[in-house]
Amino acid sequence: MTDVPAALRPRLLGRTTVNVVVAVAVLYTLLPVLWLVLAASKDRDALFGSEVLSLTEFSFGQNLRDLFGMDGGIYGRWYANSLLYAVVGAAISAVVSVGCGYAFDKYRFRHKEKLFGLLLAAVMVPQTVLALPLYLIASGTGLVNTFWSVFIPVLFNPFGVYLGRIFSQGYVPNEVLEAARMDGASELTTYVRVSLRMMGPGLVTIFLFQLTAIWNNFFLPMVMLSDQKLYPVSLGLYTWNSSATVSPEYYPVVIMGSLLAVLPLIIAFVLLQRFWRSGLTAGAVK
């Protein structure tokens, strides 16, 4: 630092501080993932020993066979359930959220802003608070312990509607809609063929947010479901982890199952990240 001009020292010090903070944040994020990858490759003896972080004695193949063979191969059923809940639910939720946000942005109707204010208030309500009312509603309609008791509630996302309105304002100019109407297009045709295509990045962004929320959903399935064949991965791994205190053979399969459970989210973000980044930028600029 003695050879650096005095005027540049604060700037270099600031950059160094930022780099250190970023490095610490990266390590904090990656170290648990590294531990999960290494631990998933160890057998039970190595897992409880000092060799868990070693780069030898990999047992990926055996752990995978144990994972999909445990309890009659029910993990594969849990994984398929999670994909169905998350992928299909997030896709429908994104379409519904974008459509509602578009209506709030482009149409005038009575008490629009009051309704939107209630929607924003719903965003601040924790999902765990809604679990008991949803259970009582599902119990009254006979949906408890069914696929629909978990699937229907995830289709409606107040935060997604809020984002849908923001993206509609940022992506769909009113002049384009007026031009489509002058050409004789109906409101539905204008929305499907013009507006929805222009809001594609916003649709993908909402889909990713909802996909992550549904995939990590735990409390609602725990309240609604008692049939293990309907469990998502999160709840299934929780039951195995609870059983591991009595039956230690569950520990390796829980860790391997946890590793496989994060793969769909990683794949989704890698494939759709360019749409996600552009969507967030448009919302922030507006």
BELSUL-V657966 format. One record per pair of residues at least 24 apart in sequence whose C-alpha atoms are under 10 Angstrom apart, sorted by the first residue. I is the first residue (numbers start at 0). J is the second residue. If there is no record, write none. Layout:
<<I:J> <I:J>>
This chain:
<<32:258> <32:261> <35:254> <35:255> <35:257> <35:258> <36:254> <36:255> <36:257> <36:258> <36:259> <37:254> <37:255> <38:251> <38:254> <38:255> <38:258> <39:63> <39:250> <39:251> <39:252> <39:253> <39:254> <39:255> <39:256> <39:257> <39:258> <39:259> <40:251> <40:254> <40:255> <41:251> <41:254> <41:255> <42:248> <42:250> <42:251> <42:252> <43:247> <43:248> <43:249> <43:250> <43:251> <43:252> <44:251> <45:251> <46:250> <46:251> <46:254> <47:250> <58:251> <59:255> <61:251> <61:252> <62:251> <62:252> <62:253> <62:254> <62:255> <62:256> <63:251> <63:252> <63:255> <63:256> <63:259> <64:252> <65:248> <65:249> <65:251> <65:252> <65:255> <66:249> <66:251> <66:252> <66:253> <66:254> <66:255> <66:256> <67:252> <67:256> <68:252> <69:239> <69:248> <69:249> <69:252> <70:239> <73:227> <73:228> <73:230> <73:235> <74:227> <74:228> <74:230> <74:231> <74:232> <74:235> <74:236> <74:252> <74:253> <74:256> <75:228> <75:232> <75:256> <76:227> <76:228> <76:229> <76:230> <76:231> <76:232> <76:235> <77:227> <77:228> <77:229> <77:230> <77:231> <77:232> <77:233> <77:234> <77:235> <77:236> <78:230> <78:231> <78:232> <78:233> <78:235> <78:256> <78:259> <78:260> <79:229> <79:230> <79:231> <79:232> <80:146> <80:214> <80:228> <80:229> <80:230> <80:231> <80:232> <81:213> <81:214> <81:215> <81:216> <81:229> <81:230> <81:231> <81:232> <81:233> <81:234> <81:260> <82:210> <82:213> <82:214> <82:231> <82:232> <82:263> <83:146> <83:150> <83:214> <83:231> <84:146> <84:147> <84:149> <84:150> <84:151> <84:153> <84:154> <84:210> <84:213> <84:214> <84:216> <84:231> <85:150> <85:153> <85:154> <85:206> <85:207> <85:209> <85:210> <85:211> <85:212> <85:213> <85:214> <85:215> <85:216> <85:231> <85:263> <86:206> <86:207> <86:209> <86:210> <86:211> <86:213> <86:214> <86:263> <86:267> <87:150> <87:154> <87:206> <87:210> <88:149> <88:150> <88:151> <88:152> <88:153> <88:154> <88:155> <88:206> <88:209> <88:210> <88:213> <88:214> <89:150> <89:153> <89:154> <89:155> <89:156> <89:203> <89:205> <89:206> <89:207> <89:208> <89:209> <89:210> <89:211> <89:212> <89:213> <89:214> <90:154> <90:202> <90:203> <90:205> <90:206> <90:207> <90:209> <90:210> <91:153> <91:154> <91:155> <91:206> <91:209> <92:151> <92:152> <92:153> <92:154> <92:155> <92:156> <92:159> <92:160> <92:202> <92:205> <92:206> <92:209> <92:210> <93:154> <93:155> <93:156> <93:159> <93:160> <93:162> <93:163> <93:201> <93:202> <93:203> <93:204> <93:205> <93:206> <93:207> <93:208> <93:209> <93:210> <94:154> <94:159> <94:160> <94:163> <94:195> <94:202> <94:203> <94:205> <94:206> <95:154> <95:155> <95:156> <95:159> <95:160> <95:163> <95:202> <96:154> <96:155> <96:156> <96:157> <96:158> <96:159> <96:160> <96:161> <96:162> <96:163> <96:164> <96:202> <96:205> <96:206> <97:159> <97:160> <97:161> <97:162> <97:163> <97:164> <97:165> <97:166> <97:167> <97:195> <97:198> <97:199> <97:201> <97:202> <97:205> <97:206> <98:160> <98:163> <98:164> <98:167> <98:190> <98:191> <98:194> <98:195> <98:202> <99:157> <99:159> <99:160> <99:161> <99:162> <99:163> <99:164> <100:157> <100:158> <100:159> <100:160> <100:161> <100:162> <100:163> <100:164> <100:165> <100:166> <100:167> <100:168> <101:160> <101:161> <101:162> <101:163> <101:164> <101:165> <101:166> <101:167> <101:168> <101:171> <101:190> <101:194> <101:195> <101:198> <102:160> <102:163> <102:164> <102:167> <102:190> <103:160> <103:161> <103:163> <103:164> <103:165> <103:167> <103:168> <104:161> <104:163> <104:164> <104:165> <104:166> <104:167> <104:168> <104:171> <105:164> <105:167> <105:168> <105:171> <105:172> <105:173> <105:176> <115:157> <115:160> <115:161> <115:164> <117:157> <118:156> <118:157> <118:158> <118:160> <118:161> <119:157> <119:158> <119:160> <119:161> <120:157> <120:158> <121:156> <121:157> <121:158> <122:156> <122:157> <122:158> <122:159> <122:160> <122:161> <123:157> <123:158> <126:216> <126:218> <126:219> <127:217> <127:218> <127:219> <129:219> <130:218> <130:219> <130:220> <130:221> <130:222> <130:223> <131:219> <131:222> <131:223> <133:219> <133:222> <133:223> <134:219> <134:222> <134:223> <134:224> <135:223> <137:223> <138:223> <142:223> <142:224> <143:222> <143:223> <143:224> <143:225> <144:220> <144:221> <144:222> <144:223> <144:224> <144:225> <144:226> <144:227> <144:229> <144:230> <145:220> <145:223> <145:224> <145:225> <145:226> <145:229> <146:220> <146:223> <146:224> <146:228> <146:229> <146:230> <147:223> <148:219> <148:220> <148:222> <148:223> <148:224> <149:213> <149:216> <149:219> <149:220> <149:221> <149:222> <149:223> <149:224> <149:229> <149:230> <149:231> <150:213> <150:220> <152:219> <153:209> <153:210> <153:212> <153:213> <153:216> <153:219> <154:209> <154:213> <155:209> <156:205> <156:209> <158:205> <158:208> <158:209> <159:201> <159:202> <159:204> <159:205> <159:206> <159:208> <159:209> <160:205> <162:201> <162:202> <162:204> <162:205> <162:278> <162:279> <162:282> <163:198> <163:201> <163:202> <163:204> <163:205> <163:282> <164:201> <164:282> <165:201> <165:281> <165:282> <165:283> <165:284> <165:285> <166:197> <166:198> <166:199> <166:200> <166:201> <166:202> <166:204> <166:205> <166:278> <166:279> <166:280> <166:281> <166:282> <166:283> <166:285> <167:194> <167:195> <167:197> <167:198> <167:201> <167:281> <167:282> <167:285> <168:198> <168:281> <168:282> <168:285> <169:197> <169:198> <169:201> <169:278> <169:280> <169:281> <169:282> <169:283> <169:284> <169:285> <170:194> <170:195> <170:196> <170:197> <170:198> <170:199> <170:200> <170:201> <170:278> <170:281> <170:282> <170:285> <171:195> <171:196> <171:197> <171:198> <172:197> <198:278> <199:274> <199:275> <199:278> <200:271> <200:272> <200:273> <200:274> <200:275> <200:276> <200:277> <200:278> <200:279> <200:281> <201:274> <201:275> <201:276> <201:277> <201:278> <201:279> <201:281> <201:282> <202:274> <202:275> <202:278> <203:271> <203:272> <203:273> <203:274> <203:275> <203:276> <203:277> <203:278> <204:268> <204:271> <204:272> <204:273> <204:274> <204:275> <204:276> <204:277> <204:278> <204:279> <205:275> <205:278> <205:279> <206:267> <206:271> <206:275> <207:264> <207:267> <207:268> <207:271> <207:272> <207:274> <207:275> <208:275> <210:263> <210:264> <210:267> <211:261> <211:263> <211:264> <211:267> <211:268> <214:260> <214:261> <214:263> <214:264> <215:260> <215:261> <215:264> <232:256> <232:257> <232:259> <232:260> <233:257> <233:260> <236:260>>
